[in-house]
Amino acid sequence: MNSTTNITSAQWIQVGGENKFINATIDGQVFMVPFDTNNKHYVEILKQVAEGDLTIDAAPVLDEE
């Protein structure tokens, strides 16, 4: 991947109350990106966050009843 990768959204996904995945729209496709430094999408997300080009939105708050 390179800096021309177009990531238009990123949001944490929680499992058991902990961030486990990033739901991201990358080049027009939606991906559930795991925390894995061998995953090219995860590496690119981290790079764009570090460069200030991308923010990962908070996980949605689910009502517990």
N, C-alpha and C positions, 0 to 999 in steps of 0.2 A: 504494500500500500504506500501511497505517497501523500503529499500535502494537498493533492487535488481531490481526495476523498471527501465527499460532501455529506457531512453528518448534520442533519437538520433538527434532530431532537435526541435527547438522552434523559432517561429517568430511572432512578433506582427502583428495583423490585425487591421487596422483602420477603423472606421465608422465615417463619418463626421469630419475627421481630428484628431480624438482622438483614442488612443489605447483602444480597447473594448474586444478583444479576443486574445488568443494565439493559433496559428496553430502549433500543436505539433505531432511528430511521437513518439508514446509510445508503446513499445513492438511490433513494426512492424506495428501498425495501426495508421492511421491519425485521429486526433481529433481536433475539434474546441472547445477550452477550454474557458469557460466564467470566468470572474473575480468573483468568488464565493468561499468563504472560506469553504463552505459546499461541494465543489466539490473536490473529492480525487485527481484528476489529477492536479488541480490548486495548491492544498496544496503541492503535491510532486514536482511540478515545482519550487515553491517558495523555498522549502527546498533545492533542488539541486542548485539553483542559490545562495542561502545564503552560501552553503558549497563550492562554487567555482567550482562545477562540471558541470555546465550548464550555457550557455549564451543565452539570448533571442535576436535573430537578429532583426534589425530594420525592420519596415514595408516597403514593396516595395513602391517606389515613382512612382506614376502614372502620366503620362503626361496629362495635361488638355488642351484641344483645344477648 
